[in-house]
Amino acid sequence: MSGIVTHNFSIEQAKKFKDSITNEADYIYLFIGRIEPWANELSVPAQSDYVGNVDYDVWRDMFGLKRILPSGITLAARRNNWANNTLYTEYDHTNTTLFGDDYFVLSSSNNVYKCLFNDGGANSTIEPAGTGTSVISSADGYKWKFMYSLSSNDRDSFLSTNYMPVKTLTADDSSLQWGIQQAAVNGSIDIIDVTSGGTGYVATSNTLGFNTVSNSTTLILRSNASGVDNIYNGSVLRITDGKGAGQQREIVDYVGTTRQLIVNTSFTTVPNTSSKYLVSPKVTVYGDGISATAYSNVVAGAVSYVNIVTPGSNYSTANVIISANNGSGASAIAYIPQAGGHGSNPIQELNGKNLMFNVTLQRSEANSLPVVNDYRRFGLLINPVGANGSPWVSTIASQTTKLNLTSVSSSGSFVLDSTALGETTGATAKIVRFANTNASNTSGILHVVSLSSNTSFTSGETVTSSGANGIISSITQPDLKPYSGEVIYIENRQAIARANDQDENFKLVFTL
């Protein structure tokens, strides 16, 4: 099979996985294990992905699990903090490397902005600000689109060094993001970027206004305008300020000696002599959408900038033509947003194909998880089954085998990580903890993992370890049926010590 798997495939898979956890169709757990030291504690072995290890070995030394709740999973995008004097990539729907580029930023105010225009490849020197629905222009020439703000809960739960949470809302939650999504316009053209300025173009403007306004189609420019007949024909007259501001019309005739021009259609609001104006090459947008309009600026005979007047809507393709009765070679490209418009779907727009999980082990979890031992491995397990064969849905699972001991000797102690031996069966296991259950320390519960595979402890036999011993009165099996569910992630680490006054927070990110 030939072809390409698009970024949308990864995003859809990530969304479906998240939804399965959010809707509780699947249950996912963080597990911890491996109390035994590595051969070299300073050199952690790489985790291997083979059946014997993933399906069996990991289970044998697993001693505790905690469920990751629906609130502990999100989609995530790469985190790019805005930094002064940095070049950011402008959004370009034709850019084949866009999703690997820094085209969006997280501001110091925890707002996310997408870069729509970088002023011809200049560095950004002014941090984007503002939360409005319109395109935000900065004094450094950049144009930004505000996408959403990170709430305090988002930051605490999911913001990491390299990733930030991202979501697309499906209902009104009274946030700024909902307003941005609702205001987005499908196929709007918010940026037209000049790719070649050309040569020989002319333009004129005046901040004093017109010399004369004869009627709604005939106007006389100030004396700084050209004296060459028809030089402005085909260009556009735009009212930049004052009465009639924002209107523009194509020039169909120009008399150089009098500086009189005639436009193709009447101004709806007729300018007056105080109305400021600009004459510049005409910009026309052709495509399958409607109503996109723009005008140009000229510097030293080259078209330097194209300004959007109305972004229009429903464009999926567009071609920009710059024309005038003088000059040649100018070209530009219209950038078309992803379907729905800028800000409509942050997950798609910021390539939120990463899954982030957040879960905290809180001390002993009400005496359910040992805090007296360390661990060297953690990972994720999905849809385990309880010892009774039913799906496990509880928050915590203890995976130690608990040997209830009586007649515990006082001449020794059960040492963590040492081997417990059943004198009758010859069964062995590694000691996770020993908890006394009476004041005289003659009975208690021995928590063990990594039981020998060929035999099991039995009630009535004596267990010895490091000079300590006791008699098994009963055995409590682990909460989960061994080897059930699917181990989907494993990570080996140097020893992580647990303590009664310590929480351990995990933020795990997976890129699909």
Order of alpha helices (4+ residues) and beta strands (2+ residues): alpha-beta-beta-beta-beta-beta-beta-beta-alpha-beta-alpha-beta-beta-beta-beta-beta-beta-beta-beta-beta-beta-beta-beta-beta-alpha-beta-beta-beta-beta-beta-beta-beta-beta-beta-beta-beta
